């Protein structure tokens, strides 16, 4: 089940203590604190997405090994499976290594409220894609276990990975002020 992106932000905002409440009364500081909470929520969300993708990669690695044990399957699917693995590893790396998405007080990149809403939409799509990637890995696993044709499951997995990469790249463009 996919959590709503707003839930991550609410989890962070709901964690306000007495000191935080006191500091929020200082003029100008509340906006700065709000951005800090957004950065915390962004990090929590990215950790969740990468955790799901890493789990999908673990499952995929098992499938990849099973295919590698069968010389005929390995010859037929090794290149495509390697490409899918590279796409998955690249996506995980991009999400993990991306700078925290919401600009700090002194940052050159500022995120306005309209862009923030777009970012939340991208984030929700990324959660959905992480789940879709796992589902495609599960279909591929079943095809391998049944010694079936892997063309369709591999194509579906590759398509899901390409779409997820495209969504993440679009999110980065919003952060960089390109879109």
VENHUHU-V924440 format. One record per helix or strand. SS is the DSSP state (H for helix, E for strand). FROM is the first residue (numbers start at 1). TO is the last residue. If there is no record, write none. Layout:
ss from to
SS FROM TO
SS FROM TO
This chain:
ss from to
H 5 13
H 18 23
H 29 69
H 71 97
H 113 145
H 151 175
